[in-house]
């Protein structure tokens, strides 16, 4: 319940305060959001499987975001930022769809 309230509060604050993202963070924000979504869907799948652990979720959430950001940073420094960003999005997208498919099977038994 606390997580749901925190999420709602964060969304409302974002809508009403309309924070701006510094220009230097622009390439990292979409990657960070997708990495965070991967962790959230993985946690939901683990919850439905009955193996959810809050410590694992927090470590997964933070490490996903940091590793994705580091990969994009290294890609920018090597001059291949777009390609590495695309690769990160594809890999995390596959994981998200895999977790969503498992969640769907749990909920709808199909």
C-alpha positions as CSV (number, residue, x, y, z in Angstrom):
1,X,0.0,0.0,0.0
2,X,2.9,2.4,0.8
3,X,4.4,1.8,-2.6
4,X,1.0,2.6,-4.4
5,X,0.6,5.8,-2.4
6,X,4.2,6.8,-3.1
7,X,3.7,6.1,-6.8
8,X,0.5,8.2,-6.9
9,X,2.1,11.0,-5.0
10,X,5.1,11.0,-7.3
11,X,2.9,11.1,-10.4
12,X,0.8,13.9,-9.0
13,X,3.9,15.9,-8.0
14,X,5.3,15.4,-11.5
15,X,2.0,16.6,-13.1
16,X,1.6,19.7,-10.9
17,X,5.2,20.8,-10.5
18,X,6.3,19.9,-14.1
19,X,10.0,19.5,-13.4
20,X,12.5,20.1,-16.1
21,X,15.2,17.6,-17.0
22,X,18.7,19.1,-17.5
23,X,19.9,18.8,-21.1
24,X,22.8,16.6,-20.2
25,X,20.4,14.0,-18.7
26,X,18.2,13.8,-21.9
27,X,19.9,10.8,-23.4
28,X,19.7,8.8,-20.1
29,X,16.1,9.5,-19.0
30,X,14.3,7.2,-21.5
31,X,16.8,4.4,-20.8
32,X,16.3,4.8,-17.1
33,X,12.5,4.7,-17.4
34,X,12.6,1.5,-19.4
35,X,15.1,-0.1,-17.0
36,X,12.9,0.9,-14.1
37,X,9.8,-0.6,-15.8
38,X,11.7,-3.8,-16.4
39,X,12.4,-4.0,-12.6
40,X,8.8,-3.2,-11.8
41,X,7.3,-5.8,-14.1
42,X,9.9,-8.3,-12.9
43,X,8.8,-7.6,-9.3
44,X,5.1,-8.0,-10.2
45,X,5.9,-11.3,-11.8
46,X,7.8,-12.5,-8.8
47,X,5.0,-11.4,-6.5
48,X,2.5,-13.5,-8.6
49,X,5.0,-16.4,-8.5
50,X,5.2,-16.1,-4.7
51,X,8.9,-15.4,-4.7
52,X,9.0,-11.6,-4.3
53,X,11.7,-10.2,-2.1
54,X,11.8,-6.4,-1.5
55,X,15.6,-6.3,-1.2
56,X,16.0,-8.1,-4.5
57,X,13.5,-5.6,-6.0
58,X,15.4,-2.5,-4.7
59,X,18.8,-3.9,-5.9
60,X,17.3,-4.9,-9.3
61,X,15.7,-1.5,-9.7
62,X,18.8,0.5,-8.9
63,X,21.3,-1.8,-10.7
64,X,19.1,-1.9,-13.9
65,X,19.0,1.9,-14.0
66,X,22.7,2.4,-13.3
67,X,23.9,-0.3,-15.7
68,X,21.7,1.0,-18.5
69,X,22.9,4.6,-17.8
70,X,26.6,3.4,-17.8
71,X,26.1,1.6,-21.1
72,X,24.6,4.7,-22.7
73,X,27.3,6.9,-21.2
74,X,30.0,4.6,-22.6
75,X,28.3,4.6,-26.0
76,X,28.3,8.4,-26.0
77,X,32.0,8.5,-25.2
78,X,32.7,5.9,-27.9
79,X,30.5,7.7,-30.5
80,X,28.0,4.9,-30.8
81,X,25.5,6.1,-28.2
82,X,22.5,5.7,-30.5
83,X,23.3,2.1,-31.3
84,X,24.0,1.1,-27.6
85,X,20.8,2.9,-26.5
86,X,18.8,1.0,-29.1
87,X,20.4,-2.3,-27.9
88,X,19.6,-1.5,-24.3
89,X,16.0,-0.7,-25.2
90,X,15.6,-3.9,-27.2
91,X,17.0,-6.1,-24.5
92,X,14.9,-4.5,-21.7
93,X,11.9,-4.5,-24.0
94,X,12.2,-8.2,-24.5
95,X,12.4,-8.7,-20.8
96,X,9.4,-6.5,-20.2
97,X,7.3,-8.4,-22.7
98,X,8.4,-11.7,-21.3
99,X,7.4,-10.6,-17.8
100,X,4.1,-9.2,-19.0
101,X,3.4,-12.5,-20.8
102,X,4.0,-14.4,-17.5
103,X,1.8,-11.9,-15.6
104,X,-1.0,-12.4,-18.2
105,X,-0.7,-16.2,-17.8
106,X,-1.0,-15.8,-14.1
107,X,-4.0,-13.5,-14.2
108,X,-6.0,-15.0,-17.1
109,X,-4.6,-18.6,-17.0
110,X,-4.0,-18.4,-20.8
